[in-house]
Amino acid sequence: MQITKIYSDSNTADDISFLDLTHVQKIKAFHQSFPLYKETPLIDLKNLSKRIGLKNFFVKDESYRFGLNAFKVLGGSFAIGKYIAQKLNMDISDLSYEKLISSEIHKQIGNITFVTATDGNHGRGVAWTANQLKQKSVVYMPKGSSLERLKNIQAENADASITYLNYDYAFRLANENAKKYGWVVIQDTSWENYQDIPRWIIQGYSTMAYEAYTQISQKPTHIFIQAGVGSLAGAITGFFANAYKEDKPIITVVEPETADCIFRTAKANDQRLHFVKGNMPTIMAGLACGEPCDIGWNILKKHADFAITCADNISAKGMRLLGAPLSGDTRIISGESGAVTSGLVAELMTNDKYKDIRNKLQLNADSVVLCFSTEGATDKQNYEDIVWNGKYSNY
């Protein structure tokens, strides 16, 4: 486990207005127009917080999101909605779900193929949204992706396949074929001349942040948020920086130690993005990304506080803690990428090996911690191996 401070960059334009309350309320209204929309629960783990020495420990459970077992659909659906709104020269506020699926809108926009690269959750969200709109989707998954996740995407009528490439090269394949066939890339990784859609995806994620903000019974002192390319972390950080201003919680970005592009970029502190290349073996498949999203990083380097890397056993610990709670606490079924922040908080509070990190973060008996369990058991066999059979144990 390693920690580095994220040093605020005074040279970066401080524009997080696209994640302010006015914008986010409109984004949530878009999601609310979907028939399956329902706020996901914010769980107050009262007994666990006492056991590990916190004042409060809140976890947002995204396993209930749209029946898709993960938060990712929030980003993909909003980005697709915004793309169609722009194509029609309309405001997204005027494009509800019912209008989007109407034959009238379909006649105006014609047939569109949306393409993305994903380990599973984002692709399933894009495929589900495209399927709802009677459009097509193509999904490229990195090597080592779960067959269960592949089948879930294919069930949404997507042309989905597991490639021999890592995440970053699978995403390049998606981009190349989009240019070749006239498809539309829906990806939260940004590059030159591809900024709008990643920004819309980040905005879509903010619905989850806004829900937590309205649900939580007291202001959090600490937020721990996981990162792949950093888009989710940017969304959460940008929203809460807007909401709490100078009284912002201490925000810590959490990554696998084998896919730590945000950590490397923060530690170098040289105004450049730093990549992780080659294979990135980790059970946290949704976080196995080697190239930061510059939009997300620009938010993080102004408003986040720390970056931490974790081994797989920390995620596994979180899965077991949430899946087998103390008496009186609500059970949370959390997948590998979803549980790492909860596992980290518990480890920091109970293992004096990490006392120095705990002190740097100012974690103590007065702390009110907010984490996001971003997925449920999206790979059931692996979930059982970890939670039931003790795979990736601390011991």
DOMI-738422 format. One record per residue (C-alpha): residue number from 1; residue in one letter; x, y, z. Coordinates in Angstrom, 1 decimal, decimal comma. Each point is the difference from the previous one (the first is absolute). Last residue first. Layout:
REM DOMI-738422
+-----+----+--------+--------+--------+
!   i ! aa !   east !  north !     up !
+-----+----+--------+--------+--------+
! NUM !  A !      X !      Y !      Z !
...
+-----+----+--------+--------+--------+
***
This chain:
REM DOMI-738422
+-----+----+--------+--------+--------+
!   i ! aa !   east !  north !     up !
+-----+----+--------+--------+--------+
! 395 !  Y !   -3,5 !  -14,6 !    5,9 !
! 394 !  N !   -1,5 !    3,1 !   -1,6 !
! 393 !  S !   -2,1 !   -2,2 !   -2,2 !
! 392 !  Y !    0,0 !    0,2 !   -3,8 !
! 391 !  K !   -2,4 !   -2,9 !   -0,3 !
! 390 !  G !   -1,9 !   -0,7 !    3,3 !
! 389 !  N !   -2,4 !   -2,7 !   -1,3 !
! 388 !  W !   -3,3 !    1,7 !    0,7 !
! 387 !  V !    0,7 !    3,7 !   -0,7 !
! 386 !  I !    2,8 !   -0,3 !   -2,5 !
! 385 !  D !   -0,9 !   -3,2 !   -1,9 !
! 384 !  E !   -3,7 !    1,0 !    0,2 !
! 383 !  Y !    0,7 !    3,4 !   -1,6 !
! 382 !  N !    2,2 !   -1,7 !   -2,6 !
! 381 !  Q !   -2,8 !   -2,3 !   -1,0 !
! 380 !  K !   -2,6 !    2,8 !    0,1 !
! 379 !  D !    1,9 !    2,4 !   -2,3 !
! 378 !  T !   -2,1 !    3,2 !    0,1 !
! 377 !  A !   -0,5 !   -0,4 !    3,7 !
! 376 !  G !   -1,2 !    3,5 !    0,8 !
! 375 !  E !    1,6 !    3,2 !   -1,4 !
! 374 !  T !    1,0 !    3,5 !    1,0 !
! 373 !  S !    0,1 !   -0,4 !    3,8 !
! 372 !  F !    0,5 !    3,7 !    0,6 !
! 371 !  C !    1,7 !    1,1 !    3,3 !
! 370 !  L !   -0,8 !    2,8 !    2,4 !
! 369 !  V !    1,8 !    0,4 !    3,3 !
! 368 !  V !   -1,0 !    2,1 !    3,0 !
! 367 !  S !    3,2 !    0,4 !    2,2 !
! 366 !  D !   -0,1 !    0,9 !    3,6 !
! 365 !  A !    1,5 !   -3,2 !    1,2 !
! 364 !  N !    3,0 !    0,4 !   -2,3 !
! 363 !  L !    1,1 !    0,4 !   -3,6 !
! 362 !  Q !    2,2 !    3,1 !   -0,4 !
! 361 !  L !    1,1 !   -1,3 !   -3,4 !
! 360 !  K !    3,7 !    0,5 !    0,9 !
! 359 !  N !   -0,8 !   -1,7 !    3,4 !
! 358 !  R !   -1,5 !   -3,1 !   -1,7 !
! 357 !  I !    3,0 !   -0,2 !   -2,4 !
! 356 !  D !    2,4 !    0,1 !    3,0 !
! 355 !  K !   -2,0 !   -2,6 !    1,9 !
! 354 !  Y !    0,1 !   -2,4 !   -3,0 !
! 353 !  K !    1,8 !   -2,9 !    1,8 !
! 352 !  D !   -2,4 !    0,9 !    2,8 !
! 351 !  N !   -2,7 !   -2,1 !   -1,7 !
! 350 !  T !   -3,5 !    0,7 !    1,1 !
! 349 !  M !   -0,9 !    3,4 !   -1,4 !
! 348 !  L !    2,0 !   -0,2 !   -3,1 !
! 347 !  E !   -1,2 !   -3,5 !   -0,8 !
! 346 !  A !   -3,7 !    1,0 !    0,5 !
! 345 !  V !    0,4 !    3,1 !   -2,2 !
! 344 !  L !    1,8 !   -2,1 !   -2,7 !
! 343 !  G !   -2,6 !   -2,7 !   -0,1 !
! 342 !  S !   -2,7 !    2,6 !   -0,4 !
! 341 !  T !    1,9 !    1,6 !   -2,8 !
! 340 !  V !    0,7 !   -3,3 !   -1,8 !
! 339 !  A !   -3,6 !   -1,3 !    0,1 !
! 338 !  G !   -1,4 !    1,2 !   -3,3 !
! 337 !  S !    2,8 !   -1,1 !   -2,3 !
! 336 !  E !   -0,1 !   -3,6 !    1,3 !
! 335 !  G !   -3,7 !   -0,2 !    0,3 !
! 334 !  S !   -2,3 !    1,1 !    2,9 !
! 333 !  I !   -3,0 !   -1,8 !    1,4 !
! 332 !  I !   -0,9 !    2,3 !    2,8 !
! 331 !  R !   -1,6 !   -1,4 !    3,2 !
! 330 !  T !   -1,7 !    2,5 !    2,3 !
! 329 !  D !    1,4 !    0,3 !    3,5 !
! 328 !  G !   -1,8 !   -1,3 !    3,1 !
! 327 !  S !    2,3 !   -3,0 !    0,6 !
! 326 !  L !    3,4 !    0,7 !   -1,6 !
! 325 !  P !    0,1 !   -0,3 !   -3,7 !
! 324 !  A !    0,9 !   -3,1 !   -2,2 !
! 323 !  G !   -0,1 !    1,4 !   -3,5 !
! 322 !  L !    1,4 !    3,4 !    0,9 !
! 321 !  L !    2,9 !   -1,3 !    2,0 !
! 320 !  R !    0,6 !   -2,8 !   -2,5 !
! 319 !  M !    0,1 !    2,3 !   -3,0 !
! 318 !  G !    2,1 !    2,5 !    1,8 !
! 317 !  K !    2,6 !   -2,6 !    0,9 !
! 316 !  A !    0,1 !   -1,2 !   -3,6 !
! 315 !  S !    0,7 !    3,6 !   -1,1 !
! 314 !  I !    2,9 !    0,3 !    2,5 !
! 313 !  N !    1,3 !   -3,4 !   -1,1 !
! 312 !  D !    0,3 !    1,3 !   -3,5 !
! 311 !  A !    2,8 !    2,3 !    1,0 !
! 310 !  C !   -0,7 !    3,7 !    0,4 !
! 309 !  T !    1,4 !    3,3 !   -1,3 !
! 308 !  I !   -0,9 !    3,4 !    1,6 !
! 307 !  A !   -0,5 !    3,5 !   -1,4 !
! 306 !  F !   -0,5 !    3,0 !    2,2 !
! 305 !  D !   -1,7 !    3,4 !    0,2 !
! 304 !  A !   -2,5 !    0,4 !   -2,9 !
! 303 !  H !   -1,0 !    3,5 !   -1,1 !
! 302 !  K !    2,4 !    1,5 !   -2,5 !
! 301 !  K !    1,9 !   -3,0 !   -1,2 !
! 300 !  L !   -3,2 !   -2,1 !    0,1 !
! 299 !  I !   -1,9 !    2,3 !   -2,4 !
! 298 !  N !    2,7 !    0,2 !   -2,6 !
! 297 !  W !    0,5 !   -3,7 !    0,4 !
! 296 !  G !   -3,7 !   -0,7 !   -0,9 !
! 295 !  I !    0,2 !    2,0 !   -3,2 !
! 294 !  D !    3,5 !   -1,4 !   -0,8 !
! 293 !  C !   -1,3 !   -3,6 !    0,2 !
! 292 !  P !    2,8 !   -2,0 !    1,4 !
! 291 !  E !    1,7 !   -2,8 !   -1,9 !
! 290 !  G !    0,7 !   -3,5 !    1,4 !
! 289 !  C !   -3,4 !   -1,3 !    0,8 !
! 288 !  A !   -0,7 !   -3,1 !    2,2 !
! 287 !  L !   -2,6 !    1,6 !    2,2 !
! 286 !  G !   -3,0 !   -1,9 !   -1,3 !
! 285 !  A !    1,9 !   -3,3 !    0,2 !
! 284 !  M !    0,8 !    0,4 !    3,7 !
! 283 !  I !    1,2 !   -3,6 !    0,3 !
! 282 !  T !    3,4 !    1,3 !   -1,2 !
! 281 !  P !    2,5 !   -0,7 !   -2,7 !
! 280 !  M !    1,0 !    3,1 !   -1,9 !
! 279 !  N !    1,6 !   -1,3 !   -3,2 !
! 278 !  G !    2,1 !    2,5 !   -2,1 !
! 277 !  K !    0,3 !    3,7 !    0,7 !
! 276 !  V !   -0,8 !    2,2 !    3,0 !
! 275 !  F !   -0,2 !    3,7 !   -1,1 !
! 274 !  H !    1,1 !    3,3 !    1,5 !
! 273 !  L !   -1,8 !    3,2 !   -0,9 !
! 272 !  R !    2,2 !    3,1 !    0,1 !
! 271 !  Q !    0,1 !    3,2 !    2,1 !
! 270 !  D !    3,0 !   -1,3 !    1,9 !
! 269 !  N !   -1,6 !   -1,1 !    3,3 !
! 268 !  A !    1,7 !   -3,4 !   -0,3 !
! 267 !  K !   -2,0 !   -1,3 !    2,9 !
! 266 !  A !   -3,3 !    1,1 !   -1,4 !
! 265 !  T !    0,5 !   -1,5 !   -3,4 !
! 264 !  R !    1,3 !   -3,2 !    1,5 !
! 263 !  F !   -3,0 !   -0,2 !    2,4 !
! 262 !  I !   -2,5 !    0,7 !   -2,9 !
! 261 !  C !    1,6 !   -2,6 !   -2,2 !
! 260 !  D !    0,0 !   -2,7 !    2,7 !
! 259 !  A !   -1,0 !   -3,2 !   -1,8 !
! 258 !  T !    2,1 !   -2,7 !    1,8 !
! 257 !  E !   -0,4 !    1,6 !    3,5 !
! 256 !  P !   -3,7 !    0,0 !   -0,5 !
! 255 !  E !   -1,4 !    3,5 !    0,4 !
! 254 !  V !   -1,6 !    2,3 !    2,7 !
! 253 !  V !   -0,5 !    3,8 !   -0,2 !
! 252 !  T !   -0,3 !    1,7 !    3,3 !
! 251 !  I !   -2,2 !    3,0 !    0,6 !
! 250 !  I !    0,2 !    2,0 !    3,3 !
! 249 !  P !   -3,5 !    1,5 !    0,3 !
! 248 !  K !   -0,7 !    3,5 !   -1,5 !
! 247 !  D !   -0,7 !    2,8 !    2,5 !
! 246 !  E !    1,5 !    2,6 !   -2,4 !
! 245 !  K !   -2,7 !   -0,9 !   -2,6 !
! 244 !  Y !   -2,4 !   -2,6 !    1,3 !
! 243 !  A !   -2,2 !   -0,7 !   -3,0 !
! 242 !  N !    2,4 !    1,1 !   -2,7 !
! 241 !  A !    2,9 !   -2,0 !    1,4 !
! 240 !  F !   -2,4 !   -2,8 !    0,6 !
! 239 !  F !   -1,0 !   -0,1 !   -3,7 !
! 238 !  G !    3,5 !    0,4 !   -1,3 !
! 237 !  T !    1,4 !   -2,8 !    2,2 !
! 236 !  I !   -2,8 !   -2,5 !   -0,8 !
! 235 !  A !    0,3 !    0,7 !   -3,8 !
! 234 !  G !    3,8 !    0,0 !    0,0 !
! 233 !  A !    0,1 !   -3,3 !    1,8 !
! 232 !  L !   -2,5 !   -1,4 !   -2,5 !
! 231 !  S !    2,1 !    1,3 !   -2,9 !
! 230 !  G !    3,4 !   -1,1 !    1,5 !
! 229 !  V !    1,2 !   -2,5 !   -2,6 !
! 228 !  G !   -0,6 !   -2,8 !    2,4 !
! 227 !  A !   -0,6 !    1,7 !    3,4 !
! 226 !  Q !   -1,6 !   -0,8 !    3,3 !
! 225 !  I !   -1,5 !    2,5 !    2,3 !
! 224 !  F !    0,6 !    0,6 !    3,7 !
! 223 !  I !   -1,9 !    3,0 !    1,5 !
! 222 !  H !    0,9 !    1,4 !    3,4 !
! 221 !  T !   -1,5 !    2,5 !    2,4 !
! 220 !  P !   -3,5 !   -0,8 !   -1,2 !
! 219 !  K !   -2,8 !    2,4 !    0,8 !
! 218 !  Q !   -2,8 !   -1,5 !    2,0 !
! 217 !  S !   -3,1 !   -2,1 !   -0,7 !
! 216 !  I !    1,0 !   -1,0 !   -3,5 !
! 215 !  Q !   -2,9 !   -0,4 !   -2,5 !
! 214 !  T !    0,1 !    3,3 !   -1,9 !
! 213 !  Y !    3,8 !   -0,1 !   -0,5 !
! 212 !  A !   -0,2 !   -3,8 !   -0,8 !
! 211 !  E !   -2,6 !    0,7 !   -2,7 !
! 210 !  Y !    2,1 !    2,8 !   -1,4 !
! 209 !  A !    3,1 !   -2,1 !   -0,3 !
! 208 !  M !   -1,9 !   -2,8 !   -1,8 !
! 207 !  T !   -1,4 !    2,5 !   -2,4 !
! 206 !  S !    3,5 !    1,3 !   -0,5 !
! 205 !  Y !    0,9 !   -3,0 !   -2,1 !
! 204 !  G !   -1,9 !    1,4 !   -2,9 !
! 203 !  Q !    2,1 !    3,2 !    0,1 !
! 202 !  I !    3,2 !   -2,1 !   -0,3 !
! 201 !  I !   -1,6 !   -1,7 !   -3,1 !
! 200 !  W !   -0,8 !    3,4 !   -1,4 !
! 199 !  R !    3,6 !    1,1 !    0,4 !
! 198 !  P !    1,2 !   -3,2 !   -1,7 !
! 197 !  I !   -2,4 !    0,7 !   -2,9 !
! 196 !  D !    1,0 !    3,6 !   -0,4 !
! 195 !  Q !    3,8 !   -0,3 !    0,1 !
! 194 !  Y !    1,1 !   -2,0 !   -3,1 !
! 193 !  N !    1,8 !    2,5 !   -2,2 !
! 192 !  E !    3,3 !   -0,7 !    1,8 !
! 191 !  W !   -0,5 !   -2,9 !    2,4 !
! 190 !  S !   -2,5 !   -1,1 !    2,7 !
! 189 !  T !   -0,6 !   -3,4 !    1,6 !
! 188 !  D !   -3,6 !   -0,3 !    1,2 !
! 187 !  Q !   -1,0 !   -1,8 !   -3,2 !
! 186 !  I !   -3,1 !    0,0 !   -2,2 !
! 185 !  V !    1,4 !   -0,1 !   -3,5 !
! 184 !  V !   -2,5 !    0,6 !   -2,8 !
! 183 !  W !    0,3 !   -2,2 !   -3,1 !
! 182 !  G !    0,8 !    1,1 !   -3,5 !
! 181 !  Y !    1,5 !   -3,3 !   -1,1 !
! 180 !  K !    3,7 !    0,8 !   -0,3 !
! 179 !  K !    0,1 !    2,8 !    2,5 !
! 178 !  A !   -1,9 !   -2,0 !    2,5 !
! 177 !  N !    2,2 !   -3,0 !   -0,8 !
! 176 !  E !    3,2 !    2,0 !    1,0 !
! 175 !  N !   -1,6 !    1,3 !    3,2 !
! 174 !  A !   -1,2 !   -3,4 !    1,2 !
! 173 !  L !    3,4 !   -1,5 !   -0,8 !
! 172 !  R !    1,6 !    2,8 !    2,1 !
! 171 !  F !   -2,3 !   -0,9 !    2,9 !
! 170 !  A !    1,1 !   -3,6 !   -0,3 !
! 169 !  Y !    3,6 !    1,4 !    0,2 !
! 168 !  D !   -0,7 !    1,8 !    3,3 !
! 167 !  Y !   -1,8 !   -2,9 !    1,5 !
! 166 !  N !    2,6 !   -2,7 !   -0,8 !
! 165 !  L !   -0,3 !   -1,9 !   -3,3 !
! 164 !  Y !   -0,8 !   -3,6 !   -0,9 !
! 163 !  T !   -3,7 !    1,0 !   -0,6 !
! 162 !  I !   -3,1 !   -1,2 !    1,8 !
! 161 !  S !   -3,0 !    0,6 !   -2,2 !
! 160 !  A !   -3,3 !    1,9 !   -0,1 !
! 159 !  D !   -2,4 !    0,7 !   -2,9 !
! 158 !  A !   -2,7 !    1,2 !    2,3 !
! 157 !  N !   -3,6 !   -1,3 !    0,2 !
! 156 !  E !   -0,3 !    0,8 !    3,7 !
! 155 !  A !    0,6 !   -3,7 !    0,9 !
! 154 !  Q !    3,4 !    0,4 !   -1,6 !
! 153 !  I !    1,0 !    2,3 !    2,8 !
! 152 !  N !   -1,1 !   -2,4 !    2,7 !
! 151 !  K !    1,8 !   -2,8 !   -1,9 !
! 150 !  L !    3,3 !    1,9 !    0,0 !
! 149 !  R !   -0,3 !    0,7 !    3,7 !
! 148 !  E !   -0,5 !   -3,7 !    0,7 !
! 147 !  L !    2,9 !   -0,8 !   -2,3 !
! 146 !  S !    2,2 !    2,2 !    2,2 !
! 145 !  S !    2,7 !    2,1 !   -1,6 !
! 144 !  G !    3,5 !   -1,4 !   -0,2 !
! 143 !  K !    0,8 !    1,8 !   -3,2 !
! 142 !  P !   -1,6 !    3,4 !   -0,4 !
! 141 !  M !   -3,7 !    0,3 !   -1,1 !
! 140 !  Y !   -1,1 !    1,5 !   -3,2 !
! 139 !  V !   -3,7 !    1,1 !   -0,2 !
! 138 !  V !   -2,0 !    0,8 !   -3,1 !
! 137 !  S !   -3,4 !    1,5 !    0,4 !
! 136 !  K !   -3,1 !    0,4 !   -2,2 !
! 135 !  Q !   -3,1 !    2,2 !    0,4 !
! 134 !  K !   -3,5 !   -0,8 !    1,0 !
! 133 !  L !    0,1 !    2,7 !    2,7 !
! 132 !  Q !   -0,3 !   -2,5 !    2,9 !
! 131 !  N !    2,7 !   -2,1 !   -1,7 !
! 130 !  A !    2,4 !    2,9 !   -0,3 !
! 129 !  T !   -0,6 !    0,7 !    3,7 !
! 128 !  W !    0,6 !   -3,6 !    1,0 !
! 127 !  A !    3,1 !   -0,3 !   -2,2 !
! 126 !  V !    1,5 !    3,2 !    1,5 !
! 125 !  G !   -0,7 !   -1,2 !    3,5 !
! 124 !  R !    1,3 !   -3,5 !   -0,7 !
! 123 !  G !    3,1 !    1,5 !   -1,5 !
! 122 !  H !    0,6 !    2,1 !    3,1 !
! 121 !  N !   -0,3 !   -3,0 !    2,3 !
! 120 !  G !    1,9 !   -2,5 !   -2,0 !
! 119 !  D !    3,8 !    0,4 !   -0,3 !
! 118 !  T !   -0,6 !    2,7 !   -2,5 !
! 117 !  A !    0,7 !    1,3 !   -3,5 !
! 116 !  T !   -2,8 !    1,9 !   -1,7 !
! 115 !  V !   -2,0 !    0,3 !   -3,2 !
! 114 !  F !   -3,4 !    1,6 !   -0,8 !
! 113 !  T !   -1,6 !   -0,8 !   -3,3 !
! 112 !  I !   -2,6 !    2,4 !   -1,2 !
! 111 !  N !   -3,0 !   -0,5 !   -2,2 !
! 110 !  G !   -2,1 !    3,0 !   -0,9 !
! 109 !  I !    0,0 !    3,2 !    2,0 !
! 108 !  Q !   -3,3 !    1,6 !   -1,1 !
! 107 !  K !   -1,9 !   -3,3 !   -0,6 !
! 106 !  H !    1,1 !   -1,2 !    3,4 !
! 105 !  I !   -1,2 !    3,1 !    1,6 !
! 104 !  E !   -3,5 !   -0,4 !   -1,4 !
! 103 !  S !    0,0 !   -3,8 !    0,7 !
! 102 !  S !    0,2 !    0,9 !    3,7 !
! 101 !  I !    2,8 !   -1,5 !    2,2 !
! 100 !  L !    1,6 !    3,4 !    0,7 !
!  99 !  K !   -3,3 !    1,7 !    0,6 !
!  98 !  E !   -1,0 !   -2,4 !    2,7 !
!  97 !  Y !    3,4 !    0,2 !    1,6 !
!  96 !  S !   -0,3 !    3,7 !    0,3 !
!  95 !  L !    1,6 !    2,4 !   -2,5 !
!  94 !  D !   -1,0 !    3,6 !    0,8 !
!  93 !  S !    2,4 !    0,4 !    2,8 !
!  92 !  I !    2,7 !   -1,3 !   -2,3 !
!  91 !  D !   -0,4 !    3,2 !   -2,0 !
!  90 !  M !   -0,6 !   -0,5 !   -3,7 !
!  89 !  N !    2,1 !    0,5 !   -3,2 !
!  88 !  L !   -1,0 !   -3,5 !   -1,2 !
!  87 !  K !    3,6 !   -1,3 !   -0,2 !
!  86 !  Q !    0,7 !    1,8 !    3,3 !
!  85 !  A !   -2,9 !   -1,7 !    1,7 !
!  84 !  I !    1,1 !   -3,3 !   -1,4 !
!  83 !  Y !    3,5 !    0,4 !    1,4 !
!  82 !  K !   -1,4 !    1,3 !    3,3 !
!  81 !  G !   -2,2 !   -3,1 !    0,4 !
!  80 !  I !    3,0 !   -2,3 !   -1,0 !
!  79 !  A !    2,1 !    1,7 !    2,6 !
!  78 !  F !   -2,7 !   -0,2 !    2,6 !
!  77 !  S !   -0,5 !   -3,7 !   -0,6 !
!  76 !  G !    3,7 !   -0,8 !    0,1 !
!  75 !  G !    0,7 !    1,9 !    3,2 !
!  74 !  L !   -2,9 !   -1,3 !    2,1 !
!  73 !  V !    0,4 !   -3,5 !   -1,4 !
!  72 !  K !    3,3 !   -0,3 !    1,9 !
!  71 !  F !   -1,6 !   -0,2 !    3,4 !
!  70 !  A !    0,0 !   -3,8 !    0,2 !
!  69 !  N !   -2,3 !   -3,0 !    0,4 !
!  68 !  L !   -2,0 !    0,6 !   -3,1 !
!  67 !  G !   -3,5 !    0,0 !    1,5 !
!  66 !  F !   -0,2 !    3,8 !   -0,6 !
!  65 !  R !    2,6 !    0,5 !    2,8 !
!  64 !  Y !   -0,6 !   -2,5 !    2,9 !
!  63 !  S !    3,6 !   -1,1 !    0,4 !
!  62 !  E !    0,9 !    3,6 !    0,5 !
!  61 !  D !    0,0 !   -0,1 !    3,8 !
!  60 !  K !    1,2 !    3,4 !    1,4 !
!  59 !  V !    2,1 !   -0,7 !    3,2 !
!  58 !  F !   -0,1 !    2,1 !    3,1 !
!  57 !  F !    2,4 !   -0,5 !    3,0 !
!  56 !  N !   -0,6 !    2,2 !    3,0 !
!  55 !  K !    2,0 !    1,1 !    3,1 !
!  54 !  L !    2,8 !   -2,3 !   -0,9 !
!  53 !  G !    1,9 !   -2,5 !    2,3 !
!  52 !  I !    0,0 !   -3,3 !   -1,9 !
!  51 !  R !   -2,8 !   -1,7 !    2,1 !
!  50 !  K !   -2,0 !    3,2 !    0,4 !
!  49 !  S !   -0,1 !    0,6 !   -3,7 !
!  48 !  L !   -0,9 !   -3,6 !   -0,6 !
!  47 !  N !   -2,9 !    0,3 !    2,3 !
!  46 !  K !   -1,5 !    3,1 !   -1,6 !
!  45 !  L !    0,5 !   -1,1 !   -3,6 !
!  44 !  D !   -2,3 !    2,7 !   -1,4 !
!  43 !  I !   -1,0 !   -1,2 !   -3,5 !
!  42 !  L !   -0,8 !    2,4 !   -2,7 !
!  41 !  P !   -2,6 !   -1,7 !   -2,2 !
!  40 !  T !   -0,3 !    0,4 !   -3,8 !
!  39 !  E !   -2,5 !    2,5 !   -1,1 !
!  38 !  K !   -2,5 !   -1,5 !   -2,5 !
!  37 !  Y !   -0,1 !    0,3 !   -3,8 !
!  36 !  L !   -1,5 !   -3,0 !   -1,8 !
!  35 !  P !   -2,5 !    2,1 !   -1,9 !
!  34 !  F !    2,7 !    2,4 !   -1,2 !
!  33 !  S !   -1,1 !    3,6 !    0,4 !
!  32 !  Q !    1,9 !    0,1 !    3,3 !
!  31 !  H !    3,3 !   -0,3 !   -1,9 !
!  30 !  F !   -0,8 !    3,3 !   -1,9 !
!  29 !  A !   -1,1 !    1,7 !    3,3 !
!  28 !  K !    3,3 !   -1,1 !    1,5 !
!  27 !  I !    1,9 !    1,8 !   -2,7 !
!  26 !  K !   -2,1 !    3,1 !    0,5 !
!  25 !  Q !    0,7 !    0,0 !    3,7 !
!  24 !  V !    3,7 !   -0,5 !   -0,8 !
!  23 !  H !    0,2 !    3,2 !   -2,1 !
!  22 !  T !   -1,5 !    2,2 !    2,7 !
!  21 !  L !    1,9 !   -1,7 !    2,8 !
!  20 !  D !    3,4 !    0,6 !   -1,7 !
!  19 !  L !    1,8 !   -2,7 !   -2,0 !
!  18 !  F !    0,3 !    2,1 !   -3,3 !
!  17 !  S !    1,3 !    2,8 !    2,3 !
!  16 !  I !    3,2 !   -2,0 !    0,7 !
!  15 !  D !    2,1 !    2,5 !   -1,9 !
!  14 !  D !    3,2 !    0,8 !    2,0 !
!  13 !  A !    2,4 !    0,8 !   -2,9 !
!  12 !  T !    3,3 !   -1,8 !    0,8 !
!  11 !  N !    3,1 !    2,0 !    0,8 !
!  10 !  S !   -0,7 !   -0,1 !    3,8 !
!   9 !  D !    0,5 !   -3,7 !    0,0 !
!   8 !  S !   -1,0 !   -1,4 !    3,4 !
!   7 !  Y !    2,4 !   -2,7 !    1,2 !
!   6 !  I !   -1,5 !   -3,5 !    0,3 !
!   5 !  K !    1,7 !   -1,5 !    3,0 !
!   4 !  T !    1,4 !   -3,4 !   -0,4 !
!   3 !  I !   -0,8 !   -3,4 !    1,6 !
!   2 !  Q !    1,3 !   -3,5 !   -0,5 !
!   1 !  M !   -1,3 !   -3,4 !    1,0 !
+-----+----+--------+--------+--------+
***
